[in-house]
Amino acid sequence: MNMRVPDLPLDPPDDSVERDAFEREMVQAFDEYLSDGWLPGGHDPSDVDERMLEQIPEALDALIKAKDDAELLALAKQIRDKRIEIIDGLITDNLEAA
């Protein structure tokens, strides 16, 4: 019995150079945002604050209700992480649109 072996797909192209270049652009754009407050391409940074207010109102209220410094610190870290996530998303969107 002769069974045919299915054709195997070729290895996907190596896109590591493009990925690394995009990652460097992201880091540079994030550093620029931290230094001057503007997103790539001169886009309005108020989007960051608007998205923050949409996504974390409970965390902001929890800051007021925090019972101790450990709880405050944990909430501050959550807010920081969410802000970084939002900034990264907006930078990615702006770099991909350019």
SEFIZA-3560 file (N, C-alpha, C; in Angstrom, 3 decimals):
REM SEFIZA-3560
<numar><xx>0.832</xx><yy>-1.166</yy><zz>0.000</zz><atom>N</atom></numar>
<numar><xx>0.000</xx><yy>0.000</yy><zz>0.000</zz><atom>CA</atom></numar>
<numar><xx>0.883</xx><yy>1.238</yy><zz>0.000</zz><atom>C</atom></numar>
<numar><xx>0.622</xx><yy>2.082</yy><zz>-0.928</zz><atom>N</atom></numar>
<numar><xx>1.426</xx><yy>3.300</yy><zz>-1.087</zz><atom>CA</atom></numar>
<numar><xx>0.595</xx><yy>4.486</yy><zz>-0.599</zz><atom>C</atom></numar>
<numar><xx>1.030</xx><yy>5.085</yy><zz>0.509</zz><atom>N</atom></numar>
<numar><xx>0.311</xx><yy>6.234</yy><zz>1.046</zz><atom>CA</atom></numar>
<numar><xx>1.099</xx><yy>7.497</yy><zz>0.744</zz><atom>C</atom></numar>
<numar><xx>0.394</xx><yy>8.472</yy><zz>0.298</zz><atom>N</atom></numar>
<numar><xx>1.029</xx><yy>9.751</yy><zz>-0.021</zz><atom>CA</atom></numar>
<numar><xx>1.166</xx><yy>10.587</yy><zz>1.245</zz><atom>C</atom></numar>
<numar><xx>2.336</xx><yy>11.119</yy><zz>1.428</zz><atom>N</atom></numar>
<numar><xx>2.584</xx><yy>12.009</yy><zz>2.560</zz><atom>CA</atom></numar>
<numar><xx>2.113</xx><yy>13.399</yy><zz>2.165</zz><atom>C</atom></numar>
<numar><xx>1.293</xx><yy>14.034</yy><zz>2.996</zz><atom>N</atom></numar>
<numar><xx>0.813</xx><yy>15.371</yy><zz>2.637</zz><atom>CA</atom></numar>
<numar><xx>1.958</xx><yy>16.369</yy><zz>2.583</zz><atom>C</atom></numar>
<numar><xx>1.786</xx><yy>17.345</yy><zz>1.705</zz><atom>N</atom></numar>
<numar><xx>2.789</xx><yy>18.400</yy><zz>1.616</zz><atom>CA</atom></numar>
<numar><xx>2.775</xx><yy>19.202</yy><zz>2.918</zz><atom>C</atom></numar>
<numar><xx>3.945</xx><yy>19.428</yy><zz>3.445</zz><atom>N</atom></numar>
<numar><xx>4.053</xx><yy>20.216</yy><zz>4.664</zz><atom>CA</atom></numar>
<numar><xx>4.278</xx><yy>21.675</yy><zz>4.289</zz><atom>C</atom></numar>
<numar><xx>3.680</xx><yy>22.586</yy><zz>5.030</zz><atom>N</atom></numar>
<numar><xx>3.880</xx><yy>23.998</yy><zz>4.705</zz><atom>CA</atom></numar>
<numar><xx>5.335</xx><yy>24.401</yy><zz>4.947</zz><atom>C</atom></numar>
<numar><xx>5.767</xx><yy>25.343</yy><zz>4.166</zz><atom>N</atom></numar>
<numar><xx>7.119</xx><yy>25.865</yy><zz>4.362</zz><atom>CA</atom></numar>
<numar><xx>7.158</xx><yy>26.657</yy><zz>5.660</zz><atom>C</atom></numar>
<numar><xx>8.348</xx><yy>26.802</yy><zz>6.199</zz><atom>N</atom></numar>
<numar><xx>8.488</xx><yy>27.625</yy><zz>7.393</zz><atom>CA</atom></numar>
<numar><xx>8.017</xx><yy>29.039</yy><zz>7.079</zz><atom>C</atom></numar>
<numar><xx>7.334</xx><yy>29.657</yy><zz>8.029</zz><atom>N</atom></numar>
<numar><xx>6.909</xx><yy>31.040</yy><zz>7.778</zz><atom>CA</atom></numar>
<numar><xx>8.127</xx><yy>31.946</yy><zz>7.632</zz><atom>C</atom></numar>
<numar><xx>7.981</xx><yy>33.020</yy><zz>6.901</zz><atom>N</atom></numar>
<numar><xx>9.124</xx><yy>33.913</yy><zz>6.731</zz><atom>CA</atom></numar>
<numar><xx>9.561</xx><yy>34.502</yy><zz>8.075</zz><atom>C</atom></numar>
<numar><xx>10.830</xx><yy>34.728</yy><zz>8.192</zz><atom>N</atom></numar>
<numar><xx>11.385</xx><yy>35.302</yy><zz>9.419</zz><atom>CA</atom></numar>
<numar><xx>11.114</xx><yy>36.799</yy><zz>9.418</zz><atom>C</atom></numar>
<numar><xx>10.263</xx><yy>37.217</yy><zz>10.334</zz><atom>N</atom></numar>
<numar><xx>9.935</xx><yy>38.645</yy><zz>10.406</zz><atom>CA</atom></numar>
<numar><xx>10.561</xx><yy>39.302</yy><zz>11.636</zz><atom>C</atom></numar>
<numar><xx>11.580</xx><yy>38.663</yy><zz>12.197</zz><atom>N</atom></numar>
<numar><xx>12.178</xx><yy>39.168</yy><zz>13.427</zz><atom>CA</atom></numar>
<numar><xx>12.796</xx><yy>40.552</yy><zz>13.248</zz><atom>C</atom></numar>
<numar><xx>13.328</xx><yy>40.849</yy><zz>12.065</zz><atom>N</atom></numar>
<numar><xx>13.931</xx><yy>42.166</yy><zz>11.831</zz><atom>CA</atom></numar>
<numar><xx>12.855</xx><yy>43.247</yy><zz>11.897</zz><atom>C</atom></numar>
<numar><xx>11.722</xx><yy>43.003</yy><zz>11.240</zz><atom>N</atom></numar>
<numar><xx>10.624</xx><yy>43.968</yy><zz>11.270</zz><atom>CA</atom></numar>
<numar><xx>10.043</xx><yy>44.097</yy><zz>12.667</zz><atom>C</atom></numar>
<numar><xx>9.910</xx><yy>42.956</yy><zz>13.356</zz><atom>N</atom></numar>
<numar><xx>9.373</xx><yy>42.959</yy><zz>14.716</zz><atom>CA</atom></numar>
<numar><xx>10.284</xx><yy>43.748</yy><zz>15.655</zz><atom>C</atom></numar>
<numar><xx>11.590</xx><yy>43.530</yy><zz>15.529</zz><atom>N</atom></numar>
<numar><xx>12.553</xx><yy>44.247</yy><zz>16.369</zz><atom>CA</atom></numar>
<numar><xx>12.530</xx><yy>45.741</yy><zz>16.075</zz><atom>C</atom></numar>
<numar><xx>12.431</xx><yy>46.108</yy><zz>14.811</zz><atom>N</atom></numar>
<numar><xx>12.377</xx><yy>47.525</yy><zz>14.433</zz><atom>CA</atom></numar>
<numar><xx>11.116</xx><yy>48.172</yy><zz>15.006</zz><atom>C</atom></numar>
<numar><xx>9.981</xx><yy>47.472</yy><zz>14.913</zz><atom>N</atom></numar>
<numar><xx>8.734</xx><yy>48.015</yy><zz>15.456</zz><atom>CA</atom></numar>
<numar><xx>8.837</xx><yy>48.166</yy><zz>16.964</zz><atom>C</atom></numar>
<numar><xx>9.440</xx><yy>47.188</yy><zz>17.624</zz><atom>N</atom></numar>
<numar><xx>9.611</xx><yy>47.254</yy><zz>19.081</zz><atom>CA</atom></numar>
<numar><xx>10.475</xx><yy>48.458</yy><zz>19.471</zz><atom>C</atom></numar>
<numar><xx>11.530</xx><yy>48.718</yy><zz>18.709</zz><atom>N</atom></numar>
<numar><xx>12.375</xx><yy>49.899</yy><zz>18.982</zz><atom>CA</atom></numar>
<numar><xx>11.573</xx><yy>51.184</yy><zz>18.796</zz><atom>C</atom></numar>
<numar><xx>10.747</xx><yy>51.236</yy><zz>17.756</zz><atom>N</atom></numar>
<numar><xx>9.885</xx><yy>52.405</yy><zz>17.534</zz><atom>CA</atom></numar>
<numar><xx>8.932</xx><yy>52.597</yy><zz>18.702</zz><atom>C</atom></numar>
<numar><xx>8.387</xx><yy>51.503</yy><zz>19.196</zz><atom>N</atom></numar>
<numar><xx>7.464</xx><yy>51.577</yy><zz>20.331</zz><atom>CA</atom></numar>
<numar><xx>8.157</xx><yy>52.155</yy><zz>21.560</zz><atom>C</atom></numar>
<numar><xx>9.336</xx><yy>51.645</yy><zz>21.863</zz><atom>N</atom></numar>
<numar><xx>10.080</xx><yy>52.121</yy><zz>23.034</zz><atom>CA</atom></numar>
<numar><xx>10.415</xx><yy>53.602</yy><zz>22.880</zz><atom>C</atom></numar>
<numar><xx>10.869</xx><yy>53.989</yy><zz>21.695</zz><atom>N</atom></numar>
<numar><xx>11.207</xx><yy>55.392</yy><zz>21.447</zz><atom>CA</atom></numar>
<numar><xx>9.963</xx><yy>56.278</yy><zz>21.580</zz><atom>C</atom></numar>
<numar><xx>8.850</xx><yy>55.851</yy><zz>21.016</zz><atom>N</atom></numar>
<numar><xx>7.614</xx><yy>56.638</yy><zz>21.088</zz><atom>CA</atom></numar>
<numar><xx>7.122</xx><yy>56.741</yy><zz>22.527</zz><atom>C</atom></numar>
<numar><xx>7.254</xx><yy>55.673</yy><zz>23.306</zz><atom>N</atom></numar>
<numar><xx>6.834</xx><yy>55.713</yy><zz>24.703</zz><atom>CA</atom></numar>
<numar><xx>7.712</xx><yy>56.682</yy><zz>25.489</zz><atom>C</atom></numar>
<numar><xx>9.028</xx><yy>56.626</yy><zz>25.254</zz><atom>N</atom></numar>
<numar><xx>9.948</xx><yy>57.553</yy><zz>25.918</zz><atom>CA</atom></numar>
<numar><xx>9.635</xx><yy>59.001</yy><zz>25.555</zz><atom>C</atom></numar>
<numar><xx>9.315</xx><yy>59.227</yy><zz>24.276</zz><atom>N</atom></numar>
<numar><xx>8.952</xx><yy>60.582</yy><zz>23.847</zz><atom>CA</atom></numar>
<numar><xx>7.656</xx><yy>61.032</yy><zz>24.512</zz><atom>C</atom></numar>
<numar><xx>6.688</xx><yy>60.117</yy><zz>24.622</zz><atom>N</atom></numar>
<numar><xx>5.436</xx><yy>60.453</yy><zz>25.295</zz><atom>CA</atom></numar>
<numar><xx>5.717</xx><yy>60.870</yy><zz>26.740</zz><atom>C</atom></numar>
<numar><xx>6.593</xx><yy>60.118</yy><zz>27.419</zz><atom>N</atom></numar>
<numar><xx>6.902</xx><yy>60.442</yy><zz>28.809</zz><atom>CA</atom></numar>
<numar><xx>7.621</xx><yy>61.785</yy><zz>28.934</zz><atom>C</atom></numar>
<numar><xx>8.413</xx><yy>62.137</yy><zz>27.930</zz><atom>N</atom></numar>
<numar><xx>9.160</xx><yy>63.393</yy><zz>28.026</zz><atom>CA</atom></numar>
<numar><xx>8.351</xx><yy>64.606</yy><zz>27.593</zz><atom>C</atom></numar>
<numar><xx>7.492</xx><yy>64.454</yy><zz>26.562</zz><atom>N</atom></numar>
<numar><xx>6.770</xx><yy>65.639</yy><zz>26.079</zz><atom>CA</atom></numar>
<numar><xx>5.244</xx><yy>65.522</yy><zz>26.130</zz><atom>C</atom></numar>
<numar><xx>4.715</xx><yy>64.340</yy><zz>26.439</zz><atom>N</atom></numar>
<numar><xx>3.274</xx><yy>64.175</yy><zz>26.579</zz><atom>CA</atom></numar>
<numar><xx>2.513</xx><yy>64.013</yy><zz>25.281</zz><atom>C</atom></numar>
<numar><xx>3.195</xx><yy>63.878</yy><zz>24.152</zz><atom>N</atom></numar>
<numar><xx>2.520</xx><yy>63.743</yy><zz>22.862</zz><atom>CA</atom></numar>
<numar><xx>2.693</xx><yy>62.344</yy><zz>22.305</zz><atom>C</atom></numar>
<numar><xx>1.628</xx><yy>61.862</yy><zz>21.671</zz><atom>N</atom></numar>
<numar><xx>1.663</xx><yy>60.572</yy><zz>20.998</zz><atom>CA</atom></numar>
<numar><xx>2.315</xx><yy>60.732</yy><zz>19.630</zz><atom>C</atom></numar>
<numar><xx>2.772</xx><yy>59.637</yy><zz>19.010</zz><atom>N</atom></numar>
<numar><xx>3.412</xx><yy>59.729</yy><zz>17.691</zz><atom>CA</atom></numar>
<numar><xx>2.537</xx><yy>60.461</yy><zz>16.676</zz><atom>C</atom></numar>
<numar><xx>3.175</xx><yy>61.214</yy><zz>15.824</zz><atom>N</atom></numar>
<numar><xx>2.462</xx><yy>61.940</yy><zz>14.783</zz><atom>CA</atom></numar>
<numar><xx>1.746</xx><yy>63.164</yy><zz>15.305</zz><atom>C</atom></numar>
<numar><xx>2.071</xx><yy>63.599</yy><zz>16.530</zz><atom>N</atom></numar>
<numar><xx>1.434</xx><yy>64.777</yy><zz>17.099</zz><atom>CA</atom></numar>
<numar><xx>-0.019</xx><yy>64.560</yy><zz>17.479</zz><atom>C</atom></numar>
<numar><xx>-0.424</xx><yy>63.307</yy><zz>17.659</zz><atom>N</atom></numar>
<numar><xx>-1.812</xx><yy>63.019</yy><zz>18.021</zz><atom>CA</atom></numar>
<numar><xx>-2.104</xx><yy>63.484</yy><zz>19.444</zz><atom>C</atom></numar>
<numar><xx>-3.328</xx><yy>63.870</yy><zz>19.652</zz><atom>N</atom></numar>
<numar><xx>-3.793</xx><yy>64.435</yy><zz>20.912</zz><atom>CA</atom></numar>
<numar><xx>-3.651</xx><yy>63.440</yy><zz>22.066</zz><atom>C</atom></numar>
<numar><xx>-2.895</xx><yy>63.783</yy><zz>23.089</zz><atom>N</atom></numar>
<numar><xx>-2.722</xx><yy>62.872</yy><zz>24.224</zz><atom>CA</atom></numar>
<numar><xx>-3.927</xx><yy>62.815</yy><zz>25.156</zz><atom>C</atom></numar>
<numar><xx>-4.939</xx><yy>63.652</yy><zz>24.938</zz><atom>N</atom></numar>
<numar><xx>-6.116</xx><yy>63.613</yy><zz>25.820</zz><atom>CA</atom></numar>
<numar><xx>-6.844</xx><yy>62.275</yy><zz>25.705</zz><atom>C</atom></numar>
<numar><xx>-6.612</xx><yy>61.536</yy><zz>24.616</zz><atom>N</atom></numar>
<numar><xx>-7.209</xx><yy>60.206</yy><zz>24.477</zz><atom>CA</atom></numar>
<numar><xx>-6.794</xx><yy>59.291</yy><zz>25.626</zz><atom>C</atom></numar>
<numar><xx>-5.562</xx><yy>59.458</yy><zz>26.105</zz><atom>N</atom></numar>
<numar><xx>-5.075</xx><yy>58.627</yy><zz>27.210</zz><atom>CA</atom></numar>
<numar><xx>-5.952</xx><yy>58.857</yy><zz>28.436</zz><atom>C</atom></numar>
<numar><xx>-6.157</xx><yy>60.119</yy><zz>28.791</zz><atom>N</atom></numar>
<numar><xx>-6.951</xx><yy>60.427</yy><zz>29.980</zz><atom>CA</atom></numar>
<numar><xx>-8.406</xx><yy>60.015</yy><zz>29.817</zz><atom>C</atom></numar>
<numar><xx>-8.969</xx><yy>60.209</yy><zz>28.626</zz><atom>N</atom></numar>
<numar><xx>-10.360</xx><yy>59.801</yy><zz>28.390</zz><atom>CA</atom></numar>
<numar><xx>-10.526</xx><yy>58.298</yy><zz>28.561</zz><atom>C</atom></numar>
<numar><xx>-9.604</xx><yy>57.539</yy><zz>28.009</zz><atom>N</atom></numar>
<numar><xx>-9.695</xx><yy>56.077</yy><zz>28.138</zz><atom>CA</atom></numar>
<numar><xx>-9.470</xx><yy>55.633</yy><zz>29.580</zz><atom>C</atom></numar>
<numar><xx>-8.579</xx><yy>56.340</yy><zz>30.280</zz><atom>N</atom></numar>
<numar><xx>-8.353</xx><yy>56.004</yy><zz>31.689</zz><atom>CA</atom></numar>
<numar><xx>-9.654</xx><yy>56.180</yy><zz>32.471</zz><atom>C</atom></numar>
<numar><xx>-10.323</xx><yy>57.302</yy><zz>32.266</zz><atom>N</atom></numar>
<numar><xx>-11.551</xx><yy>57.569</yy><zz>33.012</zz><atom>CA</atom></numar>
<numar><xx>-12.653</xx><yy>56.584</yy><zz>32.652</zz><atom>C</atom></numar>
<numar><xx>-12.657</xx><yy>56.098</yy><zz>31.406</zz><atom>N</atom></numar>
<numar><xx>-13.653</xx><yy>55.111</yy><zz>30.992</zz><atom>CA</atom></numar>
<numar><xx>-13.391</xx><yy>53.752</yy><zz>31.625</zz><atom>C</atom></numar>
<numar><xx>-12.120</xx><yy>53.409</yy><zz>31.795</zz><atom>N</atom></numar>
<numar><xx>-11.778</xx><yy>52.034</yy><zz>32.161</zz><atom>CA</atom></numar>
<numar><xx>-11.511</xx><yy>51.810</yy><zz>33.646</zz><atom>C</atom></numar>
<numar><xx>-11.267</xx><yy>52.873</yy><zz>34.405</zz><atom>N</atom></numar>
<numar><xx>-10.907</xx><yy>52.622</yy><zz>35.806</zz><atom>CA</atom></numar>
<numar><xx>-11.647</xx><yy>53.486</yy><zz>36.830</zz><atom>C</atom></numar>
<numar><xx>-12.892</xx><yy>53.843</yy><zz>36.604</zz><atom>N</atom></numar>
<numar><xx>-13.546</xx><yy>54.701</yy><zz>37.607</zz><atom>CA</atom></numar>
<numar><xx>-13.622</xx><yy>54.046</yy><zz>38.988</zz><atom>C</atom></numar>
<numar><xx>-13.810</xx><yy>52.736</yy><zz>39.044</zz><atom>N</atom></numar>
<numar><xx>-13.884</xx><yy>52.049</yy><zz>40.338</zz><atom>CA</atom></numar>
<numar><xx>-12.555</xx><yy>52.136</yy><zz>41.080</zz><atom>C</atom></numar>
<numar><xx>-11.458</xx><yy>52.027</yy><zz>40.345</zz><atom>N</atom></numar>
<numar><xx>-10.140</xx><yy>52.103</yy><zz>40.982</zz><atom>CA</atom></numar>
<numar><xx>-9.898</xx><yy>53.493</yy><zz>41.546</zz><atom>C</atom></numar>
<numar><xx>-10.365</xx><yy>54.519</yy><zz>40.839</zz><atom>N</atom></numar>
<numar><xx>-10.198</xx><yy>55.878</yy><zz>41.346</zz><atom>CA</atom></numar>
<numar><xx>-10.995</xx><yy>56.076</yy><zz>42.637</zz><atom>C</atom></numar>
<numar><xx>-12.216</xx><yy>55.562</yy><zz>42.663</zz><atom>N</atom></numar>
<numar><xx>-13.013</xx><yy>55.646</yy><zz>43.886</zz><atom>CA</atom></numar>
<numar><xx>-12.374</xx><yy>54.828</yy><zz>45.008</zz><atom>C</atom></numar>
<numar><xx>-11.783</xx><yy>53.708</yy><zz>44.661</zz><atom>N</atom></numar>
<numar><xx>-11.151</xx><yy>52.858</yy><zz>45.671</zz><atom>CA</atom></numar>
<numar><xx>-9.958</xx><yy>53.551</yy><zz>46.320</zz><atom>C</atom></numar>
<numar><xx>-9.311</xx><yy>54.461</yy><zz>45.607</zz><atom>N</atom></numar>
<numar><xx>-8.202</xx><yy>55.207</yy><zz>46.209</zz><atom>CA</atom></numar>
<numar><xx>-8.685</xx><yy>55.985</yy><zz>47.433</zz><atom>C</atom></numar>
<numar><xx>-9.873</xx><yy>56.527</yy><zz>47.338</zz><atom>N</atom></numar>
<numar><xx>-10.429</xx><yy>57.296</yy><zz>48.445</zz><atom>CA</atom></numar>
<numar><xx>-10.756</xx><yy>56.384</yy><zz>49.624</zz><atom>C</atom></numar>
<numar><xx>-11.204</xx><yy>55.183</yy><zz>49.315</zz><atom>N</atom></numar>
<numar><xx>-11.656</xx><yy>54.258</yy><zz>50.357</zz><atom>CA</atom></numar>
<numar><xx>-10.546</xx><yy>53.376</yy><zz>50.923</zz><atom>C</atom></numar>
<numar><xx>-9.344</xx><yy>53.466</yy><zz>50.360</zz><atom>N</atom></numar>
<numar><xx>-8.250</xx><yy>52.585</yy><zz>50.799</zz><atom>CA</atom></numar>
<numar><xx>-8.017</xx><yy>52.722</yy><zz>52.301</zz><atom>C</atom></numar>
<numar><xx>-7.823</xx><yy>51.583</yy><zz>52.940</zz><atom>N</atom></numar>
<numar><xx>-7.686</xx><yy>51.560</yy><zz>54.395</zz><atom>CA</atom></numar>
<numar><xx>-6.245</xx><yy>51.730</yy><zz>54.875</zz><atom>C</atom></numar>
<numar><xx>-5.284</xx><yy>51.403</yy><zz>54.011</zz><atom>N</atom></numar>
<numar><xx>-3.893</xx><yy>51.519</yy><zz>54.441</zz><atom>CA</atom></numar>
<numar><xx>-2.982</xx><yy>51.746</yy><zz>53.233</zz><atom>C</atom></numar>
<numar><xx>-1.709</xx><yy>51.962</yy><zz>53.520</zz><atom>N</atom></numar>
<numar><xx>-0.749</xx><yy>52.251</yy><zz>52.456</zz><atom>CA</atom></numar>
<numar><xx>-0.566</xx><yy>51.083</yy><zz>51.504</zz><atom>C</atom></numar>
<numar><xx>-0.643</xx><yy>49.872</yy><zz>52.005</zz><atom>N</atom></numar>
<numar><xx>-0.478</xx><yy>48.700</yy><zz>51.137</zz><atom>CA</atom></numar>
<numar><xx>-1.597</xx><yy>48.648</yy><zz>50.095</zz><atom>C</atom></numar>
<numar><xx>-2.815</xx><yy>48.941</yy><zz>50.517</zz><atom>N</atom></numar>
<numar><xx>-3.950</xx><yy>48.956</yy><zz>49.590</zz><atom>CA</atom></numar>
<numar><xx>-3.801</xx><yy>50.096</yy><zz>48.580</zz><atom>C</atom></numar>
<numar><xx>-3.352</xx><yy>51.254</yy><zz>49.054</zz><atom>N</atom></numar>
<numar><xx>-3.101</xx><yy>52.384</yy><zz>48.153</zz><atom>CA</atom></numar>
<numar><xx>-2.047</xx><yy>52.040</yy><zz>47.111</zz><atom>C</atom></numar>
<numar><xx>-0.977</xx><yy>51.420</yy><zz>47.574</zz><atom>N</atom></numar>
<numar><xx>0.102</xx><yy>51.049</yy><zz>46.655</zz><atom>CA</atom></numar>
<numar><xx>-0.377</xx><yy>50.052</yy><zz>45.614</zz><atom>C</atom></numar>
<numar><xx>-1.159</xx><yy>49.063</yy><zz>46.026</zz><atom>N</atom></numar>
<numar><xx>-1.675</xx><yy>48.066</yy><zz>45.081</zz><atom>CA</atom></numar>
<numar><xx>-2.572</xx><yy>48.728</yy><zz>44.036</zz><atom>C</atom></numar>
<numar><xx>-3.426</xx><yy>49.649</yy><zz>44.478</zz><atom>N</atom></numar>
<numar><xx>-4.304</xx><yy>50.362</yy><zz>43.536</zz><atom>CA</atom></numar>
<numar><xx>-3.495</xx><yy>51.249</yy><zz>42.598</zz><atom>C</atom></numar>
<numar><xx>-2.504</xx><yy>51.927</yy><zz>43.130</zz><atom>N</atom></numar>
<numar><xx>-1.657</xx><yy>52.788</yy><zz>42.299</zz><atom>CA</atom></numar>
<numar><xx>-0.948</xx><yy>51.965</yy><zz>41.226</zz><atom>C</atom></numar>
<numar><xx>-0.496</xx><yy>50.781</yy><zz>41.572</zz><atom>N</atom></numar>
<numar><xx>0.159</xx><yy>49.910</yy><zz>40.595</zz><atom>CA</atom></numar>
<numar><xx>-0.820</xx><yy>49.464</yy><zz>39.518</zz><atom>C</atom></numar>
<numar><xx>-2.058</xx><yy>49.154</yy><zz>39.911</zz><atom>N</atom></numar>
<numar><xx>-3.065</xx><yy>48.765</yy><zz>38.925</zz><atom>CA</atom></numar>
<numar><xx>-3.345</xx><yy>49.920</yy><zz>37.961</zz><atom>C</atom></numar>
<numar><xx>-3.459</xx><yy>51.113</yy><zz>38.509</zz><atom>N</atom></numar>
<numar><xx>-3.716</xx><yy>52.286</yy><zz>37.673</zz><atom>CA</atom></numar>
<numar><xx>-2.539</xx><yy>52.553</yy><zz>36.747</zz><atom>C</atom></numar>
<numar><xx>-1.323</xx><yy>52.433</yy><zz>37.270</zz><atom>N</atom></numar>
<numar><xx>-0.127</xx><yy>52.605</yy><zz>36.440</zz><atom>CA</atom></numar>
<numar><xx>-0.104</xx><yy>51.592</yy><zz>35.304</zz><atom>C</atom></numar>
<numar><xx>-0.368</xx><yy>50.328</yy><zz>35.620</zz><atom>N</atom></numar>
<numar><xx>-0.337</xx><yy>49.279</yy><zz>34.598</zz><atom>CA</atom></numar>
<numar><xx>-1.397</xx><yy>49.521</yy><zz>33.524</zz><atom>C</atom></numar>
<numar><xx>-2.591</xx><yy>49.964</yy><zz>33.940</zz><atom>N</atom></numar>
<numar><xx>-3.653</xx><yy>50.254</yy><zz>32.973</zz><atom>CA</atom></numar>
<numar><xx>-3.253</xx><yy>51.423</yy><zz>32.089</zz><atom>C</atom></numar>
<numar><xx>-2.633</xx><yy>52.458</yy><zz>32.678</zz><atom>N</atom></numar>
<numar><xx>-2.201</xx><yy>53.627</yy><zz>31.892</zz><atom>CA</atom></numar>
<numar><xx>-1.145</xx><yy>53.214</yy><zz>30.863</zz><atom>C</atom></numar>
<numar><xx>-0.195</xx><yy>52.385</yy><zz>31.280</zz><atom>N</atom></numar>
<numar><xx>0.830</xx><yy>51.894</yy><zz>30.347</zz><atom>CA</atom></numar>
<numar><xx>0.180</xx><yy>51.112</yy><zz>29.217</zz><atom>C</atom></numar>
<numar><xx>-0.791</xx><yy>50.262</yy><zz>29.548</zz><atom>N</atom></numar>
<numar><xx>-1.504</xx><yy>49.467</yy><zz>28.536</zz><atom>CA</atom></numar>
<numar><xx>-2.208</xx><yy>50.380</yy><zz>27.531</zz><atom>C</atom></numar>
<numar><xx>-2.859</xx><yy>51.423</yy><zz>28.018</zz><atom>N</atom></numar>
<numar><xx>-3.574</xx><yy>52.358</yy><zz>27.146</zz><atom>CA</atom></numar>
<numar><xx>-2.599</xx><yy>53.123</yy><zz>26.263</zz><atom>C</atom></numar>
<numar><xx>-1.521</xx><yy>53.615</yy><zz>26.851</zz><atom>N</atom></numar>
<numar><xx>-0.516</xx><yy>54.360</yy><zz>26.070</zz><atom>CA</atom></numar>
<numar><xx>0.090</xx><yy>53.460</yy><zz>25.003</zz><atom>C</atom></numar>
<numar><xx>0.469</xx><yy>52.243</yy><zz>25.380</zz><atom>N</atom></numar>
<numar><xx>1.019</xx><yy>51.297</yy><zz>24.396</zz><atom>CA</atom></numar>
<numar><xx>0.040</xx><yy>51.046</yy><zz>23.257</zz><atom>C</atom></numar>
<numar><xx>-1.234</xx><yy>50.876</yy><zz>23.595</zz><atom>N</atom></numar>
<numar><xx>-2.242</xx><yy>50.637</yy><zz>22.560</zz><atom>CA</atom></numar>
<numar><xx>-2.383</xx><yy>51.818</yy><zz>21.608</zz><atom>C</atom></numar>
<numar><xx>-2.405</xx><yy>53.026</yy><zz>22.156</zz><atom>N</atom></numar>
<numar><xx>-2.517</xx><yy>54.209</yy><zz>21.301</zz><atom>CA</atom></numar>
<numar><xx>-1.263</xx><yy>54.409</yy><zz>20.452</zz><atom>C</atom></numar>
<numar><xx>-0.110</xx><yy>54.152</yy><zz>21.035</zz><atom>N</atom></numar>
<numar><xx>1.140</xx><yy>54.271</yy><zz>20.262</zz><atom>CA</atom></numar>
<numar><xx>1.141</xx><yy>53.248</yy><zz>19.129</zz><atom>C</atom></numar>
<numar><xx>0.754</xx><yy>52.010</yy><zz>19.431</zz><atom>N</atom></numar>
<numar><xx>0.703</xx><yy>50.973</yy><zz>18.408</zz><atom>CA</atom></numar>
<numar><xx>-0.250</xx><yy>51.380</yy><zz>17.285</zz><atom>C</atom></numar>
<numar><xx>-1.434</xx><yy>51.853</yy><zz>17.666</zz><atom>N</atom></numar>
<numar><xx>-2.411</xx><yy>52.282</yy><zz>16.657</zz><atom>CA</atom></numar>
<numar><xx>-1.842</xx><yy>53.394</yy><zz>15.786</zz><atom>C</atom></numar>
<numar><xx>-1.190</xx><yy>54.379</yy><zz>16.403</zz><atom>N</atom></numar>
<numar><xx>-0.654</xx><yy>55.508</yy><zz>15.657</zz><atom>CA</atom></numar>
<numar><xx>0.513</xx><yy>55.115</yy><zz>14.769</zz><atom>C</atom></numar>
<numar><xx>1.378</xx><yy>54.209</yy><zz>15.258</zz><atom>N</atom></numar>
<numar><xx>2.517</xx><yy>53.774</yy><zz>14.439</zz><atom>CA</atom></numar>
<numar><xx>2.046</xx><yy>52.917</yy><zz>13.268</zz><atom>C</atom></numar>
<numar><xx>1.054</xx><yy>52.068</yy><zz>13.499</zz><atom>N</atom></numar>
<numar><xx>0.546</xx><yy>51.225</yy><zz>12.403</zz><atom>CA</atom></numar>
<numar><xx>-0.193</xx><yy>52.044</yy><zz>11.362</zz><atom>C</atom></numar>
<numar><xx>-0.809</xx><yy>53.153</yy><zz>11.787</zz><atom>N</atom></numar>
<numar><xx>-1.547</xx><yy>54.009</yy><zz>10.846</zz><atom>CA</atom></numar>
<numar><xx>-0.606</xx><yy>54.874</yy><zz>10.017</zz><atom>C</atom></numar>
<numar><xx>0.603</xx><yy>55.060</yy><zz>10.520</zz><atom>N</atom></numar>
<numar><xx>1.558</xx><yy>55.947</yy><zz>9.817</zz><atom>CA</atom></numar>
<numar><xx>2.173</xx><yy>55.278</yy><zz>8.613</zz><atom>C</atom></numar>
//
